[in-house]
Amino acid sequence: MALIPVQRPSIGKEELKAVEAVFKTGWLGMGSVTKEFEDALKAFLGARHVVATNNGTAALHLAFDSIGLKPGDEVIVPSFTFVASVQPITATGAKPIFCEVEEDTLNIDVNDAASRITKRTKAIVPVHYRGMPCDMEGVMKLAKEHGLRVVEDAAHAIGSYYKGRRIGSFGDLACFSFDPIKTVTCGEGGAITTQDDGLLDLLQRKRILGIDRDTWSRYQNKRSWFYDVTTQGYRYHMSNINAAIGLAQLKKFDAHNSRKLSIAKTYDQEFAGLDRFQLLRTDYNGLSLFMYIIKVREGRDRLMKFLEERDIGSGIHYIPSHLFTLYGKNKVHLPVTERLFEQILTLPLFPDMTDDQVARVVSAIKEWKG
């Protein structure tokens, strides 16, 4: 029986055709297609400014660097996230201060975050886990009270709405990921949105080695022989190839997201009465769902083995960052996060998943006796 993966990209002839068109131009790096993708994202998200990058982690590092994080600064971030949310903080020399998440959503616990603010705190990072928006009203209020910058990790949340507006259309900065398994993929890619006019120019210069004018010439598929370097920068720009894939994927967003939501609702309905599991609180209104996760009250690892024997993939997203050696393993105790880590299990969810595959997953979960 064929393996059902946890996630996989949903791509086809449209993406190939878009890449072929770029090949024919001979301009494969950052150029006019990159600009077209940024403009499409602005329209899609309702954002004032968009800066496309080569991946989501680079987007976060660029955002942190652009707001001036430096050694000695502190940034509050949930431990319950992929390490890509944290490495960009330490790349600036700043220190991550790990906080708890809400038991029923796995999103940042604003009250716990508030308790960890010190005079060295410079920013807070709400992670929109699995695409479910955080309590951004609470986060923004907290940030305003303490003069903090807000950098949203929206890697999971492309297309999700919060109180009638899409994630990325408010706040200081929001960072997105378009890696192979995201709802919108560029093959590999990322983006930063900001409403701050002053940050736009800095972000554009920093993403291409601090060069002062190269972005605009490249947007026209031209090279400028003269330029100045005005700030510390990085090679973080998105290519025309990746942008072309992203443009094709944006056109498929509604269909891809609708299918994922349909599968998730089926899971919810089928698993609702099973005492061995607990479902996360999910508001499907305006949601772009990245992953489907259940909490297993006991025996999570045994269930993973059970599913593996039936050619059904599952995963654990994620190992809490405060448990890693680099960040002072076990230096801070986060009881909610640590308990959740022992319970969570990610089940298969991707747009091309068939009804038969969904039925196989449902049947196996119901069959497991613990």
N, C-alpha and C positions, 0 to 999 in steps of 0.2 A: 504494500500500500504506500502511496506517495506521501512524503512528509508534508505536513501543513506547517509552514514557518510562522513565527510570531509576527513578522512584518516582512514586506518586500515591496520594491518600487513598482508602480503601475505606469508603465511607459509603452509607447508604440510607434507607429509610423509617423505620427505628427511630430514627435521629437526628432526622429531621424531626418525628416524633411527640413526641419528648422536648422539643424546642424549642417546639413548639406548646403543650405543657402549661405551660411557663414563661410564654409569652405570655399565656395565659389568666389567670394569677395577677396580672399587671400588675407584678410585682416582677422586673425584669430584671437588676439589679445583684447584688452579693454577698448571698447569703441562705441559706435553708434547703437549697436544692439544692446550693450550694457545700459546706455542712456534710455533706450526704449523700455527696457525691463524696469528701470527705476521709475520712469513715468507711469508705467502700468501698475506698479506697486503703490505709488502715491494715490492713484485713482481707486484702486482696490481697497486700500486701508483707510483712505481719507486722511492721510498724513500730509503735513506741510512739506517736509523734506525727506528724501530717501537716499542713502548712500549704500550701494551694493558692494559686498566684500567677497573674498574667496571662500569663506566658511563662517559658521556661526560663532566659533570660538574667537576668530580674528575680530569679528564684529564687537564682541564683548570687550576684548582687550583694547580695541580702538576707542570704544566708548569710555572706558575707565581712564585711559591715557589722556583723552581729550578733556576730561573734567579735572585733570591735574592731580590724580591720586599719586601719592609718593610714600616712601618709607616712613613709618610711624603712624600713618593713617589707618583707620579701621573701617571695615565694610561689613555690614550685617547681611548674612545670606543663610537661607535654610541649608542645613547639612543634608537634608533629604533631596538630593539633586545629583545629576551627573557631574563628574569632576570638572567638566568643561565650564561650569558656572563659576568655579573657584580658581582654577589655574590662571585665568586672566587677571584676577585680583592680585595674586602673589607676583605675577609678572611685572606689575608696577612697583613692587616693593611694599605694597600695603598688606595689612593682615586681615584675613577673613575671621569674622566673629560669628560662630554658628548659632542658629536659633532653631526653635521647634517648629513643627507644622501642625495644622489642625488634624485631629483624629479622623474626621469623616471626609475630608477633601484632599489631604496631603499637601495643601497649600500653606504658605507662610502664616504663622500664628502672630498676628500683629501685636498682641499684648506681650507675648514672650519677647518679640523683637524689641519692643519699647524698653523692657527691663534690662537690655544689654547695651543700651546707648551710653557712651561716655563722652568726655570732651574731645576724644580723638576720633570719634565716629564722623565720617565724611559722606557716606552713601549707604543706601539700602537696596537690596536686590530681590524684588518679588519674582519668584519663579512660577510661571503659569503652568503648573504640573499637569500633564496629559492633555493640555489645551483648555482646562477649566480655569477661567479668570480668577485671580486672587481678589481679595477685598481691597481694591485699589483706592476706594474712598478712605478706608482706614490707613492705608499706606501713605497716601498723599497728605493726609492730615498730620500723621506722625512726622513725616519729612518736613512739613512746613513749620511745625512747632519747634523742631530742633535744627532747622537750617541745613537739611541733608539733601543731597542729590539722589534722584531715583533712576536706577538703570534696570529696566524690566528685562528679564530673561524670558523672551517670548518664543523660544525655539520650538515649543510644542503648539503654539497658539495662533498660527497664521489663520486669519479669518474669524476668530472668536470675537464675540461682542461682549462689552461690559456696559450695562446701562445705556444701550442704544448706540454705542460707538465701538468701532472695531479696535481691538488692542493694537497699539502703535499710533493712535490718532490723538493721544494726550500724554501728559507727563514730560519728563526731561528727555529721556532716550529709551527706546525699546529695540531689542536685538533679536533677530530672527535667524533660523537655520533652514537651509534647503538641501540637506544631505540626502543620500539615496532613499531613505525610508520615510522621509517626512511627507505630509499630505501634499505639499508642493515641493518638488525636487528640482534642482538645477544640475543634478549629478553630484555636485558639491557646490556650496555657496552659502551666503549669508547676507544680511542687510541690517542697517541701522535706520530707525526713523527718529526724527526730532522735530519739535516745533520751534526750536531756538535758531533764529537766523544767524546768530554769531557763531554757533557751533558748526554750521554746514561747511563753511570754507575750511575750517580747521580739520574737520573729518575728511574732507576731500583731499587735502594736502597730505595728511598723515597716512592715508591708505595707499599712497603711491610715493613713498620715500621722502616725504616732506617737500616735494617739488611744487613750485608755486603756480604754474600755469599749464602743466601737462594734461590735466584732466580735460580741459576744454578742447584742446587740439585733438586728443584721442577720441573724444565724443564724435568728432567729425572724421574719424579714421585717417588722421594726419599725425605726423610727428613734428614736434617743435624742436628745432636745433638749438635754441637758446632758452635757458631756464635758470631759475635760482632755487636754492634749497633754503627754506626759511624756518623749518621746525624738524624735530625728530620724527621720522616716519618709518613706514614698514611696507613690505610688498604684499598688500592685503587686497588688491583690487580684483574685481570679477572680470572674467574674459567674455568675449562675445559668444563663445561656444556655450558656456554655462548659462549665460543670459538667454540664449535662444531656446534652450531646454526649458528654462523657467517660464518664458513667455507661452510656450505650448502647454505647459502644466497649469498655468493660471486659468486658461480657458476650460480646463477640466475640473477646476476646484469644486464647483457645485455638485457635479456628478460623483466625484470621489468622496467628498465629505458626506453627501447624502447616503451613499452606500455604507460608509463606516458607521454612521449614526443608526441606520437601520439594523445593522448587525449587533451593535451595542444594546439597542433596545430589546432585540430578541434575547440576547444574553440576560439582560435584567429580568425579563419576564420569566425565562426558564429557571433562573437561579434564585428567584425571590423567596421561595419557600424552603430552601435548603438550609438547615440549621448549621451545617458545617462551615458555612461561608457567610461573610458579611459584605454587602455591596457598598461602594462609595457613594456619597451624596453627589448627584449629578443633575445639573440644570441643563437640559438639552436645548432650551430656547436660545438660539444664537450661538451654539457651541460648535467649534471645530475640534473634533476629538482625535487625538494622536494615538493614545494607547487605551486598552481596556484592562482594568486591574480589579482583582477581587482580593479580599482578605480571607485567608484560611485560618480558622481558629486554632487548629492543631494539625501537625503533620504536613506542613507545606512541602517540605523536601520529598516526602514520600509520594505526594501527589505529582510532583514534577517527574519523578521516576515512572510513575504509573502512566502518565501522558506520553513520556518518551517511548515506552514500550508499545504504545499504540500509534507511533509516528505522528505525534502532535507536539509541536514546539511550545515552549513556555519560557518565561524569563523572569528575572528579578531586576526591577528598575526603581531604585538603584542602591548600591552599597553607600551608606551615609558617609559623607566626606570626612567627618570628624573621627572616623575609625581608620583612616589612612595614616601610615607612618609619617608622611610629609607634613601633616597638619597636627602632629603631636598626639598620636593614637591614644584614644581614651582620656585625653587631658580634660575634656569637658564631658559631663554626663547629660545626655538628652534622653530621658526615659521614654517619651512618646515615640520619638524617632526610632529608637533602638527596638522597641516592641513592634512597631510597624514593619521594620526591616525583617523580622522573623515571620511575618504573616503574609506579606504582599506576594502576589503572583500575576504576571502579565500573560494574558491569553491571546491567541491569534486574532489579528484585526488588520485588514488591508483591503483596499477598494476592489481588487480582483478576486477576493475570496468568494467561492461559490456557495450556494445554498447547501449543497451536500457536505462541503467542508465545515460549514457552521453547524450542521446537524451532527457531524462526527464529534466536534468539540463538546457540544451540549450533551450528547449521549455519554461521552467519557466522563465528564464532570459529574453527571448524575449517577453513573455506575460506581464511582469511587466511594468506598465506605469508610475511608480514614485509616 
